[in-house]
Amino acid sequence: MDPTPNAAAPAAAIPPPRMASLDAYRGFVMLLMAGEVLNFHRTSENLPGNPFWSFLAHHQSHVEWRGCTLHDLIQPSFSFLVGCALPWSVANRRGDGQDFGRIFLHTLWRAFVLVALGVVLRSTGSRMTNFTFEDTLSQIGLGYAFLWLLSWRGPKVQVAALVAILAGYWAWFAAGDLPPAGFDPTTVGVAKDWPHWMDGFAAHWNKNANPAHRFDVAFLNVFPRPKTFLFNGGGYLTLSFIPTLATMILGLLAGQWLRRTELPEKSRITGLVVAGLAGLALGTVLDLTGICPSVKRIWTPSWVLFSGGWCALFLAGFHALADVGGYRRVVFPLVVVGMNSIFAYVIAHLWDGFLATNLTKHLNTLANWIGGPGTIADDGSFWRLAAGPLAPTAQGIAVLGLIWLCCWWLWKRKVFIRV
């Protein structure tokens, strides 16, 4: 295969200016993920019947199967943005004089590191390596090399690959065998009275009763494990990286669209909005008709379209605000995090508990020192004294602030951790 890109090649060799919208959107996504420390659900429990905190708690949790919350859009946004940023990454490397082979080797290395980092994060707290590949980083890494190769082709080839992935993955599930009559869902970790179990044609996409689950039962047991793998408690799948690749292709197309500087800014924003609304509409229709349920946990094709629609709308909004409107100071707090997204991802997974525990411990000590012994009982918490029923969220705000300060400290010193 001739590695030289088609007609888009000359433009790809010119290093383009950095777009604040991509960093701002990425920072927004990272803060949503790290924002789990805000513990809206615990505050909502402390204030039962309060619609505001119930709403926040709902959108800080994943739906059990079909449907979508704001929290469910974190992973597709992160994957979408990988595709968006790729044209800039390739152009910068080509601008530095790197050839196809050298960039491809770096791509393979990056893919390996992303997969390995996902496995390491999933192994936190385990007594041995937990070989599982449903983590966001692993899912991106498994498809990243394919995405990179597609970035060297034209939009027609990319769209053809997108359609082939969505249609092929849908057909594989649709043609799969359904569980036999009398099947006991508890054998795959699903309660008999679970309200999200689907009937009819939609049953092809049931939790732990689909072709990709059967693949995992064979594949994951190849690796050393403390006990035989029978099912994933959340229904997540290794092969979801295939439709995740489709999400990244949507991002790639969006990134290339933004780089079309010959188009007026208004046209580029309008194009993203139209594409976003079309994705939402098509994904919703496929879900409501039962042709393809929209399920984030197994990354169904309808979910690719629906979540991709939201991603396009978010990108249009951030592009209009940061790149076109010039409100860079407004998005600066997001940019600081977005420019060190891998660092933010890892620190939010590994250090959130450490930060919360130690911050609370020292604030408890300080309160007892200033207010006198007994100001806070040994089993008490500074946060309950300071914020009452809002204590879980108050503590989370402090922890999230520390995470942001770590990102700001790196940004201030122009230290950007890359893979």
C-alpha positions in Angstrom: 0.0 0.0 0.0 1.3 3.5 -0.9 1.6 5.2 2.5 1.3 8.6 1.0 -2.2 10.1 1.7 -4.5 11.1 -1.1 -5.4 14.6 -2.0 -5.4 15.7 1.7 -1.7 15.0 2.0 -0.1 18.4 1.3 -2.2 20.1 3.9 -1.4 17.4 6.4 2.3 18.2 6.2 1.7 21.8 7.5 1.7 21.9 11.3 -1.6 23.6 12.2 -2.2 26.0 15.1 -3.4 24.3 18.3 -7.2 24.6 18.8 -8.3 25.6 22.3 -11.7 23.9 21.7 -10.2 20.4 21.7 -8.2 21.1 24.9 -11.3 22.7 26.6 -13.6 19.8 25.6 -11.0 17.3 26.8 -10.6 19.1 30.1 -14.4 19.2 30.5 -14.5 15.4 30.0 -11.7 14.8 32.5 -13.3 17.0 35.1 -16.6 15.1 34.7 -14.7 11.9 35.3 -12.7 13.2 38.2 -15.9 14.9 39.5 -17.0 11.5 40.9 -15.3 12.7 44.0 -18.1 15.3 44.4 -20.3 12.4 45.6 -23.6 13.9 44.5 -25.4 10.7 45.3 -24.3 10.8 49.0 -25.4 14.5 49.3 -28.7 13.5 47.6 -29.2 10.8 50.2 -28.5 13.4 52.9 -31.2 15.6 51.4 -34.0 13.2 50.3 -36.6 14.6 48.0 -34.5 17.5 46.8 -34.9 17.5 43.0 -31.7 19.5 42.4 -29.4 17.0 44.1 -31.4 14.0 42.7 -30.8 15.4 39.2 -27.1 15.8 39.8 -26.8 12.4 41.4 -28.6 10.8 38.4 -26.2 12.4 35.9 -23.2 11.3 37.9 -24.0 7.6 37.5 -24.3 5.2 34.6 -27.6 3.8 33.4 -27.9 0.1 34.1 -28.4 -0.8 30.4 -30.3 1.2 27.8 -30.4 5.0 28.0 -27.9 7.8 28.7 -26.8 10.2 31.4 -24.1 12.9 31.2 -21.8 10.5 33.0 -22.3 8.0 30.1 -20.9 10.5 27.7 -17.5 10.7 29.3 -16.0 7.6 27.6 -17.4 8.3 24.1 -16.2 11.9 24.4 -12.7 10.8 25.3 -12.6 8.4 22.4 -14.1 10.9 20.0 -11.5 13.4 20.9 -8.7 11.0 20.2 -9.9 10.9 16.6 -10.4 14.7 16.6 -6.8 15.3 17.6 -5.2 12.8 15.3 -5.0 15.1 12.2 -3.1 17.7 14.3 -0.8 15.0 15.7 0.1 13.5 12.3 0.6 17.0 10.8 2.9 18.0 13.6 5.1 14.9 13.2 5.2 15.2 9.4 6.1 18.9 9.9 9.1 17.7 12.0 10.2 15.6 9.0 9.2 12.2 10.4 8.3 9.7 7.7 5.4 7.1 7.6 7.4 4.3 9.1 8.7 6.3 12.1 5.3 7.7 12.9 3.7 4.2 12.6 6.2 2.7 15.1 5.4 5.5 17.5 1.7 4.7 16.9 2.1 1.1 17.8 4.1 2.0 20.9 1.4 4.4 22.0 -1.3 1.8 21.4 0.6 -0.7 23.5 1.1 1.7 26.3 -2.6 2.7 26.4 -3.7 -0.9 26.6 -1.1 -1.7 29.3 -2.0 1.4 31.3 -5.7 0.3 31.2 -4.8 -3.1 32.5 -2.6 -1.6 35.3 -5.4 0.7 36.4 -7.9 -2.2 36.4 -5.4 -4.2 38.5 -5.3 -1.6 41.3 -6.1 -3.3 44.6 -5.8 -6.8 43.0 -3.3 -9.4 44.3 -2.3 -10.2 40.7 -2.6 -8.6 37.2 -6.2 -8.3 36.2 -6.2 -9.0 32.5 -9.3 -7.2 31.4 -9.6 -4.8 28.5 -12.8 -2.8 28.9 -11.0 0.2 30.5 -11.3 3.4 28.4 -7.6 3.5 27.7 -7.4 -0.1 26.7 -10.4 0.2 24.4 -8.7 3.2 22.7 -5.4 1.5 22.5 -6.8 -1.7 20.8 -8.2 0.4 18.0 -5.7 3.2 17.8 -3.4 1.7 15.1 -6.3 1.1 12.8 -7.5 4.6 13.3 -4.1 6.0 12.5 -3.9 4.0 9.3 -7.3 5.4 8.3 -6.1 8.9 9.0 -3.8 8.5 6.0 -6.7 7.8 3.7 -9.5 10.1 2.4 -12.9 10.8 3.9 -14.6 8.3 1.5 -12.5 5.4 2.8 -13.0 6.5 6.4 -16.8 6.7 6.0 -16.8 3.3 4.2 -14.8 1.9 7.2 -17.3 3.5 9.6 -20.3 2.0 7.9 -18.6 -1.4 7.6 -17.8 -1.5 11.3 -21.3 -0.4 12.4 -23.2 -2.7 9.9 -20.9 -5.7 10.5 -20.9 -5.5 14.3 -24.7 -5.1 14.3 -25.1 -8.1 11.9 -22.8 -10.3 14.1 -25.0 -9.7 17.1 -28.2 -9.9 15.2 -27.2 -13.3 13.8 -26.1 -14.7 17.1 -27.9 -17.5 18.9 -30.3 -16.4 21.6 -30.2 -18.2 25.0 -32.3 -21.4 25.0 -35.7 -21.6 26.6 -35.6 -21.7 30.4 -32.2 -19.9 30.4 -31.2 -18.9 33.9 -29.7 -15.3 33.7 -28.2 -15.7 37.2 -25.5 -18.0 35.6 -24.1 -14.9 33.9 -24.5 -12.5 36.8 -28.0 -11.1 36.0 -30.8 -11.2 38.5 -33.9 -13.0 37.4 -36.0 -10.0 38.1 -33.6 -7.5 36.5 -35.9 -5.0 34.8 -33.6 -4.3 31.8 -33.7 -7.8 30.3 -34.9 -7.5 26.8 -37.2 -9.8 24.7 -37.8 -10.3 21.0 -35.2 -9.2 18.5 -33.6 -6.8 21.0 -32.7 -9.8 23.1 -29.6 -10.2 20.9 -28.1 -7.4 22.9 -28.8 -8.7 26.4 -26.3 -8.4 29.2 -23.8 -11.3 29.2 -25.9 -13.2 26.7 -24.4 -12.0 23.4 -21.7 -13.1 21.0 -19.0 -10.8 22.3 -19.6 -12.1 25.9 -19.1 -15.6 24.6 -15.8 -14.4 23.0 -14.6 -13.0 26.4 -15.4 -16.3 28.2 -12.9 -18.0 25.8 -10.4 -15.2 25.4 -10.0 -13.8 28.9 -9.4 -17.3 30.4 -6.3 -17.6 28.3 -4.6 -15.2 30.8 -3.7 -16.2 34.3 -6.5 -15.3 36.7 -7.3 -16.2 40.3 -10.5 -17.9 39.1 -12.2 -18.8 35.9 -13.8 -15.8 34.1 -17.5 -16.4 33.7 -18.9 -12.9 33.1 -18.3 -9.2 33.6 -20.5 -7.8 36.4 -21.2 -4.6 34.4 -21.7 -6.4 31.1 -18.6 -4.8 29.6 -16.8 -6.4 26.6 -13.3 -6.6 25.2 -14.6 -6.5 21.6 -16.4 -3.2 22.3 -13.1 -1.7 21.0 -14.4 -2.4 17.5 -17.4 0.0 17.7 -15.3 2.3 19.9 -13.1 2.6 16.8 -16.2 3.8 14.9 -16.6 6.5 17.6 -13.0 7.5 17.0 -13.5 7.6 13.3 -16.4 10.0 13.9 -13.9 12.1 15.8 -11.4 11.8 13.0 -14.0 13.1 10.5 -14.9 16.0 12.8 -11.2 16.9 13.2 -10.7 17.0 9.5 -13.8 19.0 9.1 -12.5 21.6 11.5 -9.2 21.8 9.6 -11.0 22.9 6.5 -9.9 26.5 6.8 -11.3 27.3 3.3 -14.8 27.1 4.8 -16.3 29.9 6.8 -16.3 29.4 10.6 -20.1 29.5 10.6 -20.2 26.7 8.0 -17.9 24.5 10.1 -20.0 25.0 13.2 -23.2 24.4 11.3 -21.8 21.2 9.8 -21.0 19.8 13.3 -24.4 20.8 14.6 -26.2 19.1 11.7 -24.1 16.0 12.0 -24.7 15.9 15.7 -28.5 16.2 15.4 -28.5 13.5 12.7 -26.5 11.1 14.9 -28.9 11.7 17.8 -32.0 11.2 15.6 -30.7 8.0 13.9 -29.4 6.5 17.1 -32.7 7.2 18.9 -34.8 5.7 16.0 -32.7 2.5 16.0 -33.1 2.2 19.7 -36.9 2.9 19.9 -37.7 0.6 17.0 -35.7 -2.2 18.6 -33.6 -2.7 15.5 -30.5 -1.9 17.7 -30.9 -1.0 21.4 -28.7 1.9 22.5 -26.5 0.4 25.2 -23.3 2.2 26.2 -21.9 -0.8 28.2 -21.6 -3.0 25.1 -21.1 0.0 22.7 -23.9 -0.9 20.3 -23.9 0.7 16.8 -26.9 2.8 17.8 -24.9 4.0 20.8 -22.1 5.0 18.5 -24.4 7.2 16.5 -26.3 8.6 19.5 -23.3 9.4 21.7 -21.4 10.6 18.6 -24.2 13.1 18.0 -23.7 14.5 21.5 -19.9 14.6 21.0 -20.3 16.6 17.7 -22.7 19.1 19.5 -20.2 19.5 22.4 -17.4 20.1 20.0 -19.4 22.6 18.0 -20.2 24.5 21.3 -16.6 24.6 22.5 -15.3 25.5 19.0 -17.8 28.4 18.9 -16.9 29.6 22.4 -13.1 29.1 22.4 -11.9 29.3 18.8 -14.4 31.5 17.1 -15.8 33.6 20.0 -12.3 34.1 21.5 -13.5 33.4 25.0 -10.2 31.6 25.9 -10.1 33.0 29.4 -13.5 31.4 30.1 -12.3 28.0 29.1 -8.8 28.3 30.6 -9.6 26.2 33.7 -10.7 23.4 31.3 -7.7 23.8 29.0 -5.3 23.4 31.9 -6.7 19.9 32.5 -7.2 19.1 28.9 -3.6 19.6 28.0 -2.6 16.9 30.6 -5.5 14.6 30.1 -3.5 11.3 30.6 -2.1 12.7 33.9 -5.6 13.8 35.0 -7.1 10.4 34.1 -4.5 8.5 36.1 -4.5 10.8 39.1 -8.3 10.7 39.3 -8.1 6.9 39.4 -5.2 6.4 41.8 -5.0 9.5 44.0 -8.5 10.6 44.7 -8.8 8.4 47.8 -5.4 9.4 49.0 -6.1 13.1 48.6 -9.5 12.8 50.3 -8.2 10.8 53.3 -5.2 13.0 54.0 -6.9 16.3 53.4 -9.6 15.4 55.8 -7.1 14.1 58.4 -5.1 17.3 58.5 -8.2 19.5 58.4 -9.6 17.6 61.4 -6.4 18.2 63.3 -6.4 21.9 62.4 -9.9 22.3 63.5 -9.2 20.6 66.9 -6.1 22.7 67.3 -7.9 26.0 66.6 -11.2 25.2 68.3 -9.8 23.1 71.1 -9.8 19.4 71.8 -13.2 17.8 71.0 -14.2 20.3 68.4 -14.4 17.3 66.1 -14.7 13.9 67.6 -12.3 11.1 66.7 -14.9 9.5 64.5 -16.2 12.8 63.1 -15.3 14.9 60.0 -14.3 18.5 59.4 -16.6 18.5 56.4 -19.7 17.7 58.5 -18.8 20.6 60.8 -18.2 22.9 57.9 -21.0 21.9 55.4 -23.6 19.8 57.2 -25.5 17.6 54.7 -23.4 19.0 51.9 -20.3 17.5 53.5 -19.6 14.8 50.8 -19.7 17.4 48.0 -17.7 20.0 50.0 -15.0 17.4 50.4 -15.1 16.5 46.8 -14.8 20.2 45.7 -11.6 20.4 47.8 -10.2 17.2 46.2 -11.1 18.2 42.7 -9.4 21.6 43.4 -6.2 19.8 44.4 -6.3 17.7 41.2 -6.8 20.9 39.1 -3.9 22.6 40.9 -1.6 19.6 40.1 -2.6 20.1 36.4 -2.1 23.9 36.6 1.4 23.3 38.2 2.4 21.2 35.2 0.9 23.6 32.8 2.7 26.5 34.4 6.0 24.7 33.9 5.1 23.6 30.4 5.2 20.0 31.4 2.8 18.0 29.3 2.7 14.2 29.8 2.2 12.4 26.5 2.1 8.7 25.6 
